[in-house]
Amino acid sequence: ETGQVTITRLGAVEGQNPGFHQSAPEVSSIDPDNVLEGRTLNVELAPYEIIEVVFDNPEFSSELTTMALTGLPLVPMTETVTDDSQHQTDDDALASDDGAGGLAGILLMLPMLFLF
C-alpha cells in the first residue's frame, strides 16, 4: 500500500522556453489517482520538468521492512588491479605544460575588446 501520495510538478509557464534562465516557474499538483496504477507511476513530463513524489505512511512488504531494520547485506568488494602507466603519462604531459595555449587564447581575444 502506498499510503497518501503527493505529487508536485515544477516546470515553466506555458508558452515560455523551459531552458531559458528567465522563464517564469510554474508549480502545480498532480492528482495521484490519475497517474498512479497500483505501484506504478506513469507521468508524462515536458522537457526540463521535474516532479517530486512523496509517499506518506506507506506500508512496506515484510522483506523491505526486514532489510530496513537489519541493514543492507555486506557484499565483499573484489580488488581490481589498474594499469597506472597511462595516468602517469598524462600527469607528465600536464607537468610540462607551460600555459602558452591559454596565453595565446587571451591574446587572440584582445581585438574583440575594441569592438565594444
C-alpha positions as CSV (number, residue, x, y, z in Angstrom):
1,E,0.0,0.0,0.0
2,T,1.4,3.4,-1.0
3,G,-0.2,5.4,1.8
4,Q,-1.0,9.1,1.0
5,V,0.8,10.2,-2.2
6,T,1.6,13.9,-3.0
7,I,2.9,14.7,-6.5
8,T,4.3,18.2,-7.3
9,R,5.4,19.3,-10.8
10,L,7.9,22.1,-11.4
11,G,8.1,23.5,-14.9
12,A,8.0,26.7,-16.9
13,V,4.8,28.7,-17.6
14,E,3.1,27.5,-20.7
15,G,4.4,29.3,-23.8
16,Q,7.8,30.1,-22.3
17,N,11.1,28.4,-23.1
18,P,11.8,25.9,-20.3
19,G,15.5,26.1,-20.9
20,F,15.7,29.9,-20.7
21,H,17.0,31.1,-17.4
22,Q,14.4,33.9,-17.1
23,S,11.4,31.8,-17.8
24,A,8.8,32.1,-15.1
25,P,8.5,28.9,-13.0
26,E,5.2,27.1,-12.5
27,V,4.5,24.7,-9.6
28,S,1.4,22.5,-9.9
29,S,-0.1,19.5,-8.1
30,I,-0.8,16.2,-9.9
31,D,-3.7,14.1,-8.8
32,P,-2.2,10.7,-7.9
33,D,-5.4,8.9,-8.9
34,N,-4.7,9.9,-12.5
35,V,-1.1,8.8,-12.7
36,L,-0.6,6.0,-10.1
37,E,-1.7,2.5,-11.0
38,G,-1.0,0.1,-8.1
39,R,2.7,0.6,-7.5
40,T,3.5,2.1,-11.0
41,L,3.7,5.8,-11.6
42,N,3.1,7.0,-15.2
43,V,3.7,10.7,-15.7
44,E,4.4,12.4,-19.0
45,L,6.8,15.3,-18.5
46,A,7.7,18.1,-20.8
47,P,11.4,18.8,-21.4
48,Y,13.1,20.2,-18.2
49,E,10.1,19.5,-16.0
50,I,10.7,17.9,-12.6
51,I,8.4,16.0,-10.3
52,E,8.6,15.4,-6.6
53,V,6.7,12.3,-5.3
54,V,6.1,12.0,-1.6
55,F,4.8,8.8,0.0
56,D,3.3,9.5,3.5
57,N,2.9,6.4,5.7
58,P,3.4,3.7,3.1
59,E,3.0,0.0,4.1
60,F,6.2,-1.8,3.1
61,S,6.5,-5.5,2.3
62,S,7.9,-7.7,5.0
63,E,11.1,-8.2,3.0
64,L,11.7,-4.4,2.8
65,T,10.8,-3.9,6.4
66,T,13.3,-6.6,7.5
67,M,16.0,-5.1,5.3
68,A,15.4,-1.6,6.7
69,L,15.6,-2.9,10.3
70,T,18.7,-5.1,9.8
71,G,20.5,-3.0,7.2
72,L,21.7,-3.9,3.8
73,P,23.8,-7.1,3.4
74,L,27.5,-6.6,3.1
75,V,28.9,-7.5,-0.3
76,P,32.6,-8.1,-0.3
77,M,34.5,-5.9,-2.7
78,T,36.9,-7.5,-5.1
79,E,40.2,-5.8,-5.5
80,T,40.8,-4.6,-9.1
81,V,44.2,-4.1,-10.5
82,T,44.5,-1.0,-12.6
83,D,47.3,0.0,-15.0
84,D,48.6,3.4,-13.8
85,S,51.0,3.8,-16.7
86,Q,48.5,5.8,-18.8
87,H,47.8,8.1,-15.8
88,Q,51.5,8.7,-15.3
89,T,51.9,9.7,-18.9
90,D,49.0,12.2,-18.6
91,D,50.5,13.6,-15.4
92,D,53.8,14.1,-17.1
93,A,52.2,15.9,-20.0
94,L,50.4,18.3,-17.6
95,A,53.5,18.9,-15.6
96,S,55.4,20.0,-18.7
97,D,52.6,22.3,-19.9
98,D,53.9,25.9,-19.7
99,G,50.4,27.5,-20.2
100,A,51.2,29.0,-23.6
101,G,48.0,27.7,-25.0
102,G,46.0,29.8,-22.6
103,L,48.1,32.9,-23.2
104,A,47.6,32.5,-27.0
105,G,43.8,32.4,-26.4
106,I,43.9,35.6,-24.4
107,L,46.0,37.4,-27.0
108,L,43.6,36.3,-29.7
109,M,40.6,37.8,-27.8
110,L,42.2,41.2,-27.3
111,P,41.0,42.6,-30.6
112,M,37.4,41.7,-29.6
113,L,37.7,44.4,-26.8
114,F,37.8,47.1,-29.4
115,L,34.5,46.1,-30.9
116,F,32.6,47.2,-27.8
